[in-house]
Amino acid sequence: DAGVTQSPTHLIKTRGQQVTLRCSPISGHKSVSWYQQVLGQGPQFIFQYYEKEERGRGNFPDRFSARQFPNYSSELNVNALLLGDSALYLCASTRRGSGGETQYFGPGTRLLVL
Amino acid sequence: GIQVEQSPPDLILQEGANSTLRCNFSDSVNNLQWFHQNPWGQLINLFYIPSGTKQNGRLSATTVATERYSLLYISSSQTTDSGVYFCATNFGNEKLTFGTGTRLTIIP
């Protein structure tokens, strides 16, 4: 099975622009989460979606929004980009089983805001 | 919220050495995962270990939930083990809180 896929791999934007990042979960996984990782820090939770509904939101401004589609893929949108939005954006899909919940991460999208 | 701290923050070892990485968490949790982030940024699952001990090749992990810590052991280190190791946990929802990370550098 293919792993979690994300696109694009790299992106350069200028301040004030808008960006859309995409994620496809592992086949059979219905939950997608988004994380932001700035240089030198651990990933920070942004959103979690399950069955197309938002199930959790981290401490991020309203400029950040997301949605999940019927095929469980997801988009993360960031409006009015700031220099501080430069980061690696990670998507994770979740496997739920008898062994518990395990998150699997995609390769990430590196966003640079100039 | 949950606080997750890791130690040491940095570790430099010769190839072939063994290492122990520690993760302390501030509250009771029912999920504990260890990840390896390679130099290209990919986060790779190593263990899902809310309690007990697991082993996978040269790596093993132990979580003592009652004492709120987990340990990751790496034996016979190889240069490909270099990268940042994160532990992460949650309360059962899927929001993971990541630790501060341990940067491991293996010197040939």
Backbone of each chain as ProteinMPNN parsed JSONL, in Angstrom:
{"seq_chain_A": "DAGVTQSPTHLIKTRGQQVTLRCSPISGHKSVSWYQQVLGQGPQFIFQYYEKEERGRGNFPDRFSARQFPNYSSELNVNALLLGDSALYLCASTRRGSGGETQYFGPGTRLLVL", "coords_chain_A": {"N_chain_A": [[0.851, -1.203, 0.0], [0.417, 2.251, -0.721], [2.019, 4.93, 1.01], [1.262, 7.798, 3.083], [0.636, 10.572, 1.097], [1.786, 13.768, -0.009], [1.358, 17.002, -1.44], [2.313, 20.206, -2.782], [5.852, 19.279, -2.81], [7.658, 21.254, -2.207], [7.396, 24.792, -1.742], [7.301, 28.195, -2.561], [6.32, 31.291, -1.423], [5.069, 34.68, -1.229], [4.719, 37.232, 1.298], [1.384, 37.747, 2.408], [0.174, 36.309, 0.408], [-1.831, 33.413, -0.521], [-2.046, 29.915, 0.256], [-2.427, 26.482, -0.688], [-2.287, 23.288, 0.533], [-1.974, 19.785, -0.026], [-3.138, 16.475, 0.821], [-3.107, 12.965, 0.836], [-4.444, 10.246, 2.481], [-3.362, 7.047, 3.818], [-4.667, 4.199, 2.197], [-7.823, 3.227, 3.323], [-7.64, 4.507, 5.74], [-9.411, 6.825, 7.664], [-9.029, 9.154, 8.937], [-7.406, 12.281, 9.099], [-4.709, 14.321, 9.993], [-3.175, 17.504, 10.507], [0.002, 19.047, 10.848], [2.308, 21.558, 11.93], [5.701, 22.209, 11.549], [8.207, 24.089, 12.658], [11.561, 25.186, 12.12], [13.849, 23.422, 14.066], [12.124, 22.689, 16.064], [9.578, 20.528, 17.523], [6.805, 18.937, 15.805], [3.711, 20.757, 15.633], [0.322, 20.529, 16.443], [-2.302, 21.212, 14.149], [-4.864, 20.736, 12.839], [-7.435, 18.207, 12.982], [-9.23, 15.855, 11.129], [-12.001, 13.736, 10.728], [-13.862, 11.445, 8.987], [-14.762, 13.533, 7.342], [-15.404, 15.566, 9.066], [-14.438, 18.198, 11.274], [-12.475, 17.413, 13.986], [-10.751, 18.348, 15.806], [-8.785, 21.182, 16.772], [-5.862, 23.035, 16.752], [-3.86, 25.574, 18.397], [-4.0, 27.829, 16.428], [-4.273, 30.658, 14.208], [-7.276, 32.033, 12.599], [-6.604, 32.246, 9.992], [-5.743, 29.883, 9.1], [-7.173, 27.061, 7.654], [-9.031, 24.083, 6.914], [-10.115, 21.149, 5.106], [-11.855, 18.055, 4.511], [-12.284, 15.588, 2.08], [-14.779, 13.465, 0.378], [-13.309, 11.185, -0.367], [-11.508, 10.986, 1.615], [-9.149, 12.406, 1.36], [-7.349, 15.473, 1.98], [-7.204, 19.043, 2.356], [-5.156, 21.76, 3.295], [-5.443, 25.108, 3.976], [-3.884, 28.255, 3.946], [-4.237, 31.577, 4.588], [-3.302, 35.009, 3.802], [-0.412, 35.018, 4.174], [2.307, 34.961, 6.469], [5.712, 35.771, 7.372], [6.418, 34.086, 9.435], [5.013, 31.806, 8.937], [6.522, 30.12, 7.525], [7.615, 26.888, 7.24], [7.755, 23.302, 7.798], [5.119, 21.43, 6.694], [3.189, 18.9, 7.836], [1.313, 15.999, 7.174], [-0.781, 13.543, 8.598], [-2.075, 10.252, 8.685], [-4.357, 8.064, 10.34], [-4.263, 4.885, 11.806], [-6.551, 2.785, 13.232], [-6.73, 0.23, 15.516], [-6.633, -3.003, 17.136], [-4.323, -2.736, 18.461], [-4.23, -0.145, 19.19], [-4.033, 3.394, 18.419], [-2.268, 4.547, 15.7], [-0.243, 6.927, 14.207], [0.629, 7.82, 10.907], [2.952, 9.468, 8.992], [3.202, 11.76, 6.239], [5.603, 12.849, 3.707], [5.773, 15.564, 3.898], [5.329, 19.123, 3.234], [7.399, 21.674, 2.327], [7.271, 24.948, 3.118], [8.14, 28.152, 2.186], [8.079, 31.442, 3.055], [8.482, 34.559, 1.717]], "CA_chain_A": [[0.0, 0.0, 0.0], [1.142, 3.505, -0.726], [1.954, 5.66, 2.26], [0.627, 9.107, 3.022], [1.261, 11.414, 0.089], [1.524, 15.196, 0.127], [1.818, 17.83, -2.556], [3.602, 19.955, -3.419], [6.934, 18.978, -1.871], [8.238, 22.541, -1.834], [6.583, 25.918, -2.183], [7.782, 29.515, -2.159], [5.273, 32.301, -1.539], [5.399, 35.967, -0.616], [3.797, 37.653, 2.355], [0.064, 38.157, 1.986], [-0.434, 35.352, -0.511], [-2.569, 32.286, 0.014], [-1.476, 28.652, -0.173], [-3.207, 25.273, -0.453], [-1.487, 22.076, 0.612], [-2.831, 18.622, -0.212], [-2.718, 15.256, 1.503], [-3.903, 11.76, 0.64], [-4.093, 9.29, 3.537], [-3.208, 5.641, 3.466], [-5.95, 3.596, 1.854], [-8.525, 2.637, 4.463], [-7.6, 5.413, 6.888], [-10.446, 7.835, 7.502], [-8.669, 10.332, 9.723], [-6.235, 13.034, 8.654], [-4.306, 15.416, 10.867], [-2.149, 18.403, 9.976], [0.947, 19.567, 11.829], [3.298, 22.515, 11.471], [6.982, 22.051, 12.227], [9.191, 25.123, 12.357], [12.926, 24.689, 12.238], [14.39, 23.237, 15.408], [11.084, 22.339, 17.029], [8.733, 19.395, 17.188], [5.555, 19.287, 15.114], [2.605, 21.312, 16.41], [-0.975, 20.142, 15.896], [-3.125, 22.276, 13.58], [-6.232, 20.262, 12.648], [-7.714, 16.807, 12.762], [-10.499, 15.573, 10.483], [-12.42, 12.338, 10.693], [-15.116, 11.32, 8.244], [-15.058, 14.845, 6.764], [-15.753, 16.53, 10.11], [-13.339, 18.649, 12.103], [-12.545, 16.816, 15.317], [-9.84, 19.033, 16.714], [-8.092, 22.327, 16.22], [-4.805, 23.521, 17.621], [-3.812, 26.998, 18.687], [-3.591, 28.534, 15.221], [-5.267, 31.694, 13.872], [-8.315, 31.691, 11.623], [-6.024, 32.226, 8.64], [-5.561, 28.458, 8.793], [-8.42, 26.314, 7.532], [-8.825, 22.793, 6.261], [-11.31, 20.372, 4.83], [-11.619, 16.676, 4.105], [-13.17, 15.228, 0.982], [-15.378, 12.128, 0.53], [-12.316, 10.113, -0.511], [-10.681, 11.155, 2.815], [-8.022, 13.312, 1.17], [-7.555, 16.704, 2.735], [-6.479, 20.258, 1.993], [-4.901, 22.774, 4.313], [-5.336, 26.43, 3.377], [-3.38, 29.32, 4.805], [-4.422, 32.883, 3.954], [-2.537, 36.154, 4.303], [0.805, 34.408, 4.689], [3.298, 35.734, 7.204], [7.035, 35.156, 7.35], [6.443, 33.046, 10.459], [4.342, 30.586, 8.472], [7.539, 29.278, 6.902], [7.715, 25.677, 8.057], [7.421, 22.025, 7.177], [3.741, 21.074, 7.023], [3.08, 17.445, 7.826], [0.002, 15.382, 7.227], [-0.738, 12.194, 9.149], [-3.327, 9.491, 8.728], [-4.394, 7.252, 11.55], [-4.779, 3.531, 11.803], [-7.148, 2.366, 14.503], [-6.814, -1.217, 15.575], [-6.58, -3.571, 18.479], [-3.09, -2.274, 19.076], [-4.318, 1.265, 19.504], [-4.042, 4.34, 17.314], [-0.925, 4.854, 15.24], [-0.222, 7.936, 13.148], [1.629, 7.658, 9.853], [3.171, 10.793, 8.437], [3.682, 11.958, 4.896], [6.942, 13.447, 3.611], [5.709, 16.982, 4.226], [5.485, 20.21, 2.268], [8.233, 22.762, 2.864], [6.768, 26.252, 2.686], [8.995, 29.294, 2.483], [7.386, 32.713, 2.816], [9.477, 35.641, 1.583]], "C_chain_A": [[0.875, 1.237, 0.0], [0.993, 4.154, 0.645], [1.172, 6.937, 2.087], [1.376, 9.949, 1.992], [0.858, 12.86, 0.294], [2.044, 15.916, -1.108], [1.493, 19.282, -2.275], [4.664, 19.619, -2.37], [7.567, 20.26, -1.348], [7.385, 23.658, -2.434], [7.221, 27.206, -1.683], [6.677, 30.525, -2.437], [5.8, 33.619, -0.956], [4.336, 36.323, 0.413], [2.471, 38.134, 1.766], [-0.621, 37.201, 1.02], [-1.17, 34.252, 0.243], [-1.95, 30.995, -0.52], [-2.426, 27.503, 0.165], [-2.287, 24.064, -0.515], [-2.43, 20.872, 0.59], [-2.24, 17.363, 0.402], [-3.662, 14.121, 1.138], [-3.494, 10.731, 1.683], [-3.857, 7.901, 2.974], [-4.592, 5.051, 3.204], [-6.563, 2.909, 3.073], [-8.495, 3.495, 5.715], [-8.587, 6.551, 6.652], [-10.121, 9.137, 8.211], [-7.391, 10.95, 9.191], [-5.964, 14.149, 9.661], [-3.216, 16.219, 10.184], [-1.297, 18.939, 11.127], [1.877, 20.572, 11.154], [4.588, 22.3, 12.256], [7.927, 23.161, 11.77], [10.561, 24.584, 12.706], [13.357, 24.592, 13.695], [13.379, 22.856, 16.46], [10.358, 21.066, 16.614], [7.476, 19.849, 16.479], [4.487, 19.781, 16.094], [1.289, 21.008, 15.7], [-1.745, 21.343, 15.386], [-4.586, 21.854, 13.522], [-6.263, 18.74, 12.642], [-9.101, 16.66, 12.17], [-10.749, 14.07, 10.495], [-13.768, 12.274, 10.008], [-15.649, 12.698, 7.828], [-15.466, 15.899, 7.8], [-14.518, 16.907, 10.908], [-13.515, 18.089, 13.506], [-11.62, 17.506, 16.316], [-9.126, 20.156, 16.003], [-7.062, 22.772, 17.228], [-4.863, 25.03, 17.755], [-3.229, 27.759, 17.494], [-4.68, 29.54, 14.854], [-6.226, 31.233, 12.786], [-7.812, 31.744, 10.184], [-5.798, 30.788, 8.163], [-6.932, 27.792, 8.733], [-8.13, 25.009, 6.797], [-10.171, 22.177, 5.931], [-10.882, 18.973, 4.411], [-12.686, 16.299, 3.09], [-13.747, 13.815, 1.175], [-14.381, 10.99, 0.38], [-11.265, 10.17, 0.603], [-9.405, 11.957, 2.59], [-8.35, 14.644, 1.831], [-6.736, 17.838, 2.13], [-6.31, 21.137, 3.219], [-4.696, 24.093, 3.581], [-4.797, 27.428, 4.407], [-3.492, 30.621, 4.025], [-3.49, 33.92, 4.562], [-1.229, 35.696, 4.944], [1.716, 35.425, 5.366], [4.644, 35.016, 7.117], [7.106, 33.974, 8.314], [5.714, 31.775, 10.084], [5.314, 29.667, 7.748], [7.805, 28.072, 7.794], [7.562, 24.457, 7.173], [6.009, 21.664, 7.633], [3.566, 19.578, 6.79], [1.636, 17.014, 7.93], [0.166, 13.971, 7.771], [-2.094, 11.536, 8.994], [-3.22, 8.457, 9.84], [-4.971, 5.88, 11.292], [-5.308, 3.219, 13.192], [-7.283, 0.863, 14.496], [-6.75, -1.707, 17.002], [-5.332, -3.125, 19.216], [-3.101, -0.814, 19.427], [-4.321, 2.113, 18.251], [-2.61, 4.701, 16.956], [-1.015, 5.844, 14.099], [0.926, 7.66, 12.182], [1.737, 8.98, 9.11], [3.628, 10.747, 6.986], [5.029, 12.642, 4.898], [6.959, 14.943, 3.884], [5.794, 17.899, 3.02], [6.297, 21.307, 2.945], [7.761, 24.075, 2.263], [7.74, 27.331, 3.132], [8.233, 30.552, 2.101], [8.422, 33.832, 2.823], [8.84, 37.011, 1.742]], "O_chain_A": [[1.931, 1.273, 0.632], [-0.004, 3.964, 1.343], [0.502, 7.14, 1.075], [2.604, 10.026, 2.017], [-0.261, 13.152, 0.716], [3.023, 15.505, -1.73], [0.505, 19.573, -1.602], [4.391, 19.672, -1.171], [7.963, 20.338, -0.186], [6.748, 23.496, -3.474], [7.632, 27.298, -0.526], [6.162, 30.603, -3.552], [6.832, 33.656, -0.286], [3.223, 35.797, 0.403], [2.445, 38.838, 0.756], [-1.836, 37.262, 0.828], [-1.133, 34.178, 1.471], [-1.396, 30.978, -1.619], [-3.137, 27.544, 1.169], [-1.592, 23.851, -1.509], [-3.54, 20.93, 1.118], [-1.023, 17.202, 0.495], [-4.88, 14.299, 1.131], [-2.318, 10.374, 1.768], [-4.121, 7.629, 1.803], [-5.558, 5.365, 3.899], [-5.912, 2.121, 3.758], [-9.246, 3.24, 6.657], [-8.603, 7.164, 5.584], [-10.86, 10.114, 8.093], [-6.426, 10.255, 8.875], [-6.883, 14.829, 10.117], [-2.437, 15.692, 9.39], [-1.793, 19.239, 12.213], [2.19, 20.453, 9.969], [4.567, 22.219, 13.484], [8.388, 23.163, 10.628], [10.697, 23.644, 13.489], [13.246, 25.553, 14.456], [13.729, 22.712, 17.631], [10.509, 20.591, 15.489], [7.116, 21.024, 16.545], [4.377, 19.295, 17.22], [1.168, 21.21, 14.492], [-1.846, 22.364, 16.066], [-5.452, 22.525, 14.083], [-5.27, 18.077, 12.342], [-10.051, 17.274, 12.656], [-9.844, 13.259, 10.3], [-14.707, 12.967, 10.399], [-16.841, 12.978, 7.952], [-15.837, 17.014, 7.43], [-13.662, 16.069, 11.189], [-14.559, 18.263, 14.135], [-11.702, 17.271, 17.521], [-8.889, 20.1, 14.796], [-7.35, 22.876, 18.42], [-5.798, 25.677, 17.283], [-2.108, 28.264, 17.551], [-5.858, 29.323, 15.14], [-6.027, 30.2, 12.146], [-8.516, 31.332, 9.262], [-5.679, 30.529, 6.965], [-7.747, 27.939, 9.644], [-7.099, 24.867, 6.14], [-11.216, 22.619, 6.407], [-9.741, 18.731, 4.018], [-13.854, 16.658, 3.238], [-13.272, 13.058, 2.022], [-14.591, 9.92, 0.953], [-10.249, 9.478, 0.536], [-8.646, 12.172, 3.535], [-9.498, 14.901, 2.194], [-5.714, 17.615, 1.481], [-7.2, 21.241, 4.063], [-3.871, 24.184, 2.672], [-5.202, 27.436, 5.57], [-2.921, 30.76, 2.943], [-2.964, 33.751, 5.662], [-0.979, 35.96, 6.12], [1.876, 36.56, 4.918], [4.71, 33.821, 6.83], [7.777, 32.979, 8.037], [5.774, 30.78, 10.806], [4.955, 28.543, 7.395], [8.173, 28.219, 8.959], [7.281, 24.555, 5.979], [5.741, 21.601, 8.833], [3.772, 19.072, 5.687], [0.845, 17.591, 8.676], [1.134, 13.282, 7.448], [-3.132, 12.178, 9.151], [-2.127, 8.038, 10.22], [-6.013, 5.725, 10.654], [-4.607, 3.37, 14.193], [-7.877, 0.285, 13.586], [-6.806, -0.926, 17.952], [-5.288, -3.134, 20.446], [-2.102, -0.284, 19.911], [-4.578, 1.618, 17.153], [-1.833, 5.115, 17.816], [-1.762, 5.641, 13.142], [2.037, 7.315, 12.586], [0.737, 9.537, 8.657], [4.336, 9.833, 6.562], [5.554, 12.982, 5.959], [8.023, 15.531, 4.078], [6.258, 17.515, 1.946], [5.924, 21.804, 4.008], [7.842, 24.284, 1.052], [8.112, 27.411, 4.302], [7.795, 30.704, 0.961], [9.142, 34.026, 3.803], [9.531, 38.026, 1.659]]}, "seq_chain_B": "GIQVEQSPPDLILQEGANSTLRCNFSDSVNNLQWFHQNPWGQLINLFYIPSGTKQNGRLSATTVATERYSLLYISSSQTTDSGVYFCATNFGNEKLTFGTGTRLTIIP", "coords_chain_B": {"N_chain_B": [[-2.269, 21.525, 29.286], [-0.773, 18.45, 28.057], [2.606, 17.98, 28.939], [5.635, 17.244, 27.389], [8.803, 16.077, 27.677], [12.124, 15.596, 26.524], [15.242, 13.885, 26.817], [18.76, 13.201, 26.297], [19.071, 16.555, 24.854], [20.837, 16.67, 22.722], [23.033, 14.305, 21.19], [26.043, 12.788, 20.538], [27.691, 10.194, 19.011], [30.017, 7.506, 18.495], [30.081, 5.294, 15.716], [28.641, 2.128, 16.258], [28.291, 2.358, 18.967], [26.125, 2.236, 21.891], [22.936, 3.644, 22.877], [20.679, 5.505, 24.996], [17.596, 7.019, 25.017], [15.427, 9.339, 26.544], [12.048, 9.961, 27.531], [9.869, 12.013, 29.148], [6.637, 12.47, 30.48], [3.885, 14.567, 31.441], [1.445, 13.778, 32.445], [-1.095, 11.228, 32.859], [-1.287, 9.01, 30.178], [-2.632, 7.385, 27.25], [-1.4, 6.592, 25.016], [1.644, 6.278, 23.399], [4.151, 7.129, 21.295], [7.118, 6.568, 19.407], [9.185, 8.312, 17.164], [11.345, 8.615, 14.332], [12.953, 11.214, 12.792], [14.211, 11.747, 9.733], [17.063, 13.233, 7.974], [15.815, 14.46, 5.802], [13.389, 15.19, 6.65], [11.307, 13.385, 6.912], [9.048, 11.744, 8.994], [9.229, 8.831, 10.74], [7.54, 6.057, 11.933], [8.525, 4.362, 14.822], [7.861, 2.928, 17.185], [4.768, 2.018, 18.676], [3.857, 2.349, 21.844], [2.278, 2.249, 24.52], [2.612, 1.067, 26.975], [4.825, -1.236, 28.657], [7.311, -3.286, 26.959], [8.93, -3.3, 23.821], [10.606, -4.702, 20.984], [12.548, -4.156, 18.07], [14.612, -5.287, 15.955], [17.666, -3.638, 16.166], [16.633, -1.747, 17.786], [14.829, -0.927, 20.731], [12.098, -0.335, 23.002], [10.783, 0.95, 26.024], [8.035, 1.601, 28.087], [6.984, 3.013, 31.07], [4.172, 3.535, 32.316], [2.972, 4.233, 34.73], [4.92, 5.643, 36.012], [5.363, 7.626, 34.273], [7.202, 7.786, 32.064], [9.221, 7.033, 29.17], [11.548, 4.995, 27.431], [13.935, 4.833, 24.839], [15.983, 2.568, 23.281], [18.947, 2.262, 21.477], [20.988, 0.089, 19.88], [24.325, -0.802, 18.879], [24.939, 1.424, 17.067], [24.4, 2.924, 13.858], [25.414, 4.961, 11.051], [23.168, 5.67, 9.652], [21.289, 5.89, 11.597], [21.309, 8.447, 12.463], [19.724, 11.592, 13.098], [16.672, 13.154, 14.221], [15.019, 12.209, 17.123], [11.783, 11.755, 18.215], [9.423, 11.572, 20.848], [5.928, 11.101, 21.254], [2.648, 11.825, 22.39], [-0.799, 11.342, 23.442], [-4.171, 11.872, 24.715], [-5.911, 10.033, 23.827], [-7.617, 11.171, 21.999], [-6.805, 12.192, 18.651], [-4.881, 14.095, 18.563], [-1.59, 14.614, 18.624], [0.898, 15.303, 20.992], [4.061, 16.422, 20.757], [7.349, 15.675, 21.924], [10.335, 17.456, 22.914], [12.428, 16.543, 21.444], [15.364, 14.612, 20.549], [18.459, 15.108, 19.207], [20.366, 13.027, 17.368], [23.609, 12.183, 16.456], [25.613, 10.163, 14.587], [28.864, 9.239, 14.324], [31.129, 8.135, 11.851]], "CA_chain_B": [[-2.076, 20.418, 28.361], [0.31, 17.528, 28.343], [3.98, 18.42, 28.7], [6.488, 16.112, 27.031], [10.194, 16.504, 27.642], [13.047, 14.548, 26.135], [16.653, 14.094, 27.147], [19.358, 14.528, 26.21], [18.687, 17.267, 23.639], [21.786, 16.32, 21.666], [23.851, 13.147, 21.508], [26.996, 12.469, 19.467], [28.273, 8.902, 19.333], [30.755, 6.778, 17.467], [29.38, 4.144, 15.138], [28.792, 0.926, 17.062], [27.95, 2.609, 20.363], [24.729, 2.099, 22.297], [22.395, 4.877, 23.451], [19.361, 5.486, 25.628], [16.9, 8.297, 24.937], [14.374, 9.338, 27.547], [10.871, 10.803, 27.302], [9.039, 12.184, 30.345], [5.38, 13.151, 30.194], [3.411, 15.205, 32.674], [0.155, 13.285, 32.907], [-1.409, 9.88, 32.393], [-1.594, 8.963, 28.748], [-2.917, 6.025, 26.787], [-0.747, 6.407, 23.724], [3.005, 6.798, 23.371], [4.809, 6.704, 20.068], [8.454, 7.06, 19.097], [9.414, 8.577, 15.755], [12.656, 9.053, 13.873], [12.853, 12.147, 11.678], [15.48, 11.691, 9.01], [17.518, 14.569, 7.549], [14.925, 15.012, 4.788], [12.158, 15.61, 7.306], [10.311, 12.323, 7.012], [8.822, 11.149, 10.309], [9.034, 7.398, 10.578], [7.129, 5.375, 13.159], [9.388, 3.315, 15.353], [7.094, 2.112, 18.117], [3.574, 2.421, 19.415], [4.165, 1.634, 23.075], [1.689, 2.906, 25.693], [3.159, 0.44, 28.173], [5.579, -2.445, 28.385], [8.546, -3.267, 26.201], [8.913, -3.861, 22.476], [11.897, -4.69, 20.318], [12.535, -4.282, 16.621], [15.998, -5.27, 15.528], [18.592, -2.979, 17.101], [15.894, -0.783, 18.598], [13.811, -1.39, 21.661], [11.502, 0.752, 23.764], [10.071, 0.587, 27.245], [7.231, 2.656, 28.698], [6.452, 2.769, 32.411], [3.117, 4.546, 32.319], [2.692, 4.677, 36.105], [5.954, 6.602, 36.39], [5.3, 8.683, 33.258], [8.373, 7.933, 31.21], [9.5, 6.005, 28.181], [12.947, 4.951, 27.021], [14.249, 4.234, 23.537], [17.346, 2.051, 23.255], [19.519, 1.98, 20.165], [22.239, -0.646, 20.056], [25.224, -0.904, 17.709], [24.498, 2.534, 16.216], [24.897, 3.079, 12.497], [25.283, 6.358, 10.6], [21.786, 5.881, 9.203], [20.459, 6.181, 12.767], [21.349, 9.889, 12.719], [18.475, 12.312, 12.885], [16.024, 13.603, 15.451], [14.074, 11.244, 17.674], [10.684, 12.369, 18.96], [8.321, 10.823, 21.406], [4.686, 11.862, 21.125], [1.585, 11.165, 23.132], [-2.09, 12.02, 23.497], [-5.094, 11.349, 25.711], [-6.908, 9.169, 23.211], [-7.968, 11.785, 20.729], [-5.686, 11.946, 17.767], [-3.925, 15.181, 18.605], [-0.337, 14.216, 19.229], [1.791, 16.309, 21.541], [5.421, 15.944, 20.552], [8.388, 16.101, 22.836], [11.308, 18.444, 22.457], [13.321, 15.889, 20.502], [16.784, 14.349, 20.779], [19.2, 15.065, 17.947], [21.413, 12.005, 17.44], [24.589, 12.198, 15.374], [26.505, 9.005, 14.639], [30.093, 9.527, 13.587], [31.729, 6.887, 11.35]], "C_chain_B": [[-0.91, 19.54, 28.775], [1.661, 18.179, 28.038], [4.83, 17.183, 28.442], [7.914, 16.618, 26.883], [11.095, 15.328, 27.316], [14.467, 14.922, 26.543], [17.48, 12.93, 26.622], [18.875, 15.256, 24.951], [19.582, 16.925, 22.455], [22.66, 15.164, 22.139], [24.733, 12.854, 20.306], [27.732, 11.21, 19.872], [29.085, 8.362, 18.167], [29.882, 5.626, 16.958], [29.669, 2.911, 15.984], [28.418, 1.104, 18.518], [26.46, 2.367, 20.601], [24.243, 3.412, 22.909], [21.017, 4.639, 24.047], [18.779, 6.884, 25.589], [15.695, 8.227, 25.866], [13.273, 10.33, 27.183], [10.066, 10.829, 28.593], [7.758, 12.913, 29.953], [4.668, 13.482, 31.501], [2.124, 14.614, 33.242], [-0.067, 11.873, 32.371], [-1.81, 9.924, 30.924], [-1.944, 7.534, 28.37], [-2.343, 5.768, 25.408], [0.643, 7.003, 23.835], [3.67, 6.238, 22.12], [6.208, 7.302, 20.005], [8.579, 7.178, 17.582], [10.882, 8.917, 15.537], [12.416, 10.006, 12.697], [14.201, 12.196, 10.981], [15.862, 13.088, 8.506], [16.638, 15.206, 6.469], [13.554, 15.394, 5.364], [11.106, 14.547, 7.468], [10.259, 11.764, 8.435], [8.454, 9.687, 10.131], [8.656, 6.797, 11.924], [8.156, 4.34, 13.566], [8.578, 2.365, 16.231], [5.804, 2.823, 18.519], [3.645, 1.655, 20.719], [3.598, 2.367, 24.283], [2.15, 2.308, 27.015], [3.972, -0.772, 27.756], [6.817, -2.213, 27.542], [8.333, -3.911, 24.842], [10.317, -3.786, 21.899], [11.707, -4.864, 18.832], [13.975, -4.147, 16.145], [16.904, -4.667, 16.575], [17.902, -1.988, 18.026], [14.947, -1.486, 19.545], [13.301, -0.196, 22.441], [10.763, 0.181, 24.957], [9.31, 1.797, 27.736], [6.735, 2.194, 30.057], [5.407, 3.849, 32.647], [2.863, 5.092, 33.727], [3.717, 5.692, 36.575], [6.17, 7.672, 35.322], [6.617, 8.893, 32.531], [8.464, 6.772, 30.24], [10.964, 6.123, 27.774], [13.063, 4.288, 25.66], [15.719, 3.836, 23.561], [17.765, 1.797, 21.815], [20.854, 1.285, 20.399], [23.018, -0.666, 18.751], [24.886, 0.156, 16.658], [25.169, 2.521, 14.853], [24.674, 4.528, 12.058], [23.855, 6.668, 10.142], [20.822, 6.109, 10.37], [20.443, 7.676, 13.086], [20.019, 10.539, 12.372], [17.927, 12.766, 14.222], [14.982, 12.575, 15.862], [13.043, 11.982, 18.525], [9.845, 11.293, 19.629], [7.088, 11.716, 21.301], [3.58, 11.093, 21.816], [0.292, 11.954, 23.035], [-2.951, 11.371, 24.563], [-6.115, 10.408, 25.103], [-7.549, 9.812, 22.017], [-6.723, 11.717, 19.86], [-4.698, 13.092, 17.709], [-2.68, 14.681, 19.329], [0.395, 15.436, 19.772], [3.198, 15.74, 21.474], [6.342, 16.471, 21.639], [9.341, 17.068, 22.154], [12.345, 17.851, 21.516], [14.724, 15.667, 21.032], [17.458, 14.242, 19.427], [20.381, 14.117, 18.121], [22.313, 12.096, 16.214], [25.537, 11.031, 15.576], [27.696, 9.273, 13.726], [30.738, 8.216, 13.129], [33.056, 6.588, 12.042]], "O_chain_B": [[-0.169, 19.845, 29.709], [1.831, 18.839, 27.013], [4.756, 16.199, 29.179], [8.191, 17.487, 26.056], [10.864, 14.207, 27.77], [14.836, 16.095, 26.605], [16.983, 11.81, 26.508], [18.316, 14.617, 24.06], [19.123, 16.897, 21.313], [22.985, 15.053, 23.322], [24.24, 12.691, 19.19], [28.329, 11.152, 20.947], [28.862, 8.719, 17.011], [29.062, 5.072, 17.69], [30.811, 2.678, 16.381], [28.243, 0.121, 19.238], [25.656, 2.301, 19.671], [25.047, 4.202, 23.403], [20.296, 3.716, 23.667], [19.399, 7.832, 26.073], [15.028, 7.197, 25.964], [13.529, 11.389, 26.609], [9.63, 9.785, 29.077], [7.797, 13.868, 29.178], [4.816, 12.795, 32.512], [1.75, 14.905, 34.378], [0.691, 11.392, 31.529], [-2.582, 10.784, 30.501], [-1.596, 6.589, 29.079], [-2.754, 4.836, 24.717], [0.798, 8.124, 24.319], [3.737, 5.025, 21.923], [6.446, 8.407, 20.493], [8.158, 6.303, 16.826], [11.563, 9.43, 16.424], [11.755, 9.644, 11.723], [15.201, 12.628, 11.555], [15.064, 14.021, 8.605], [16.731, 16.415, 6.257], [12.676, 15.863, 4.64], [10.088, 14.793, 8.116], [11.276, 11.367, 9.003], [7.482, 9.356, 9.452], [9.346, 6.994, 12.924], [8.601, 3.537, 12.747], [8.607, 1.15, 16.04], [5.759, 4.043, 18.678], [3.509, 0.432, 20.718], [4.34, 3.036, 25.002], [2.086, 2.964, 28.054], [3.829, -1.276, 26.641], [7.307, -1.089, 27.424], [7.651, -4.928, 24.719], [11.114, -2.924, 22.271], [10.837, -5.608, 18.379], [14.487, -3.042, 15.959], [16.926, -5.108, 17.724], [18.522, -1.452, 18.944], [14.343, -2.504, 19.208], [13.975, 0.83, 22.537], [10.199, -0.912, 24.908], [9.858, 2.897, 27.799], [6.141, 1.123, 30.184], [5.721, 4.942, 33.119], [2.571, 6.277, 33.893], [3.423, 6.516, 37.441], [7.053, 8.52, 35.452], [7.094, 10.02, 32.395], [7.887, 5.703, 30.44], [11.539, 7.211, 27.775], [12.376, 3.309, 25.369], [16.592, 4.662, 23.827], [17.027, 1.193, 21.037], [21.744, 1.839, 21.044], [22.448, -0.561, 17.665], [24.585, -0.168, 15.509], [26.338, 2.159, 14.713], [23.844, 5.235, 12.63], [23.401, 7.808, 10.24], [19.668, 6.479, 10.157], [19.636, 8.119, 13.903], [19.295, 10.095, 11.48], [18.633, 12.763, 15.23], [14.17, 12.131, 15.051], [13.392, 12.734, 19.435], [9.589, 10.238, 19.05], [7.2, 12.941, 21.264], [3.574, 9.862, 21.827], [0.29, 13.104, 22.594], [-2.521, 10.435, 25.236], [-7.077, 10.02, 25.766], [-7.988, 9.116, 21.102], [-5.687, 11.226, 20.307], [-3.773, 13.073, 16.896], [-2.729, 14.365, 20.518], [0.499, 16.464, 19.104], [3.486, 14.7, 22.066], [6.142, 17.553, 22.191], [9.172, 17.439, 20.993], [13.07, 18.594, 20.854], [15.216, 16.434, 21.86], [17.092, 13.407, 18.6], [21.282, 14.372, 18.921], [21.837, 12.086, 15.079], [26.189, 10.923, 16.614], [27.548, 9.503, 12.526], [30.881, 7.288, 13.924], [33.695, 5.579, 11.743]]}, "name": "protein", "num_of_chains": 2, "seq": "DAGVTQSPTHLIKTRGQQVTLRCSPISGHKSVSWYQQVLGQGPQFIFQYYEKEERGRGNFPDRFSARQFPNYSSELNVNALLLGDSALYLCASTRRGSGGETQYFGPGTRLLVLGIQVEQSPPDLILQEGANSTLRCNFSDSVNNLQWFHQNPWGQLINLFYIPSGTKQNGRLSATTVATERYSLLYISSSQTTDSGVYFCATNFGNEKLTFGTGTRLTIIP"}
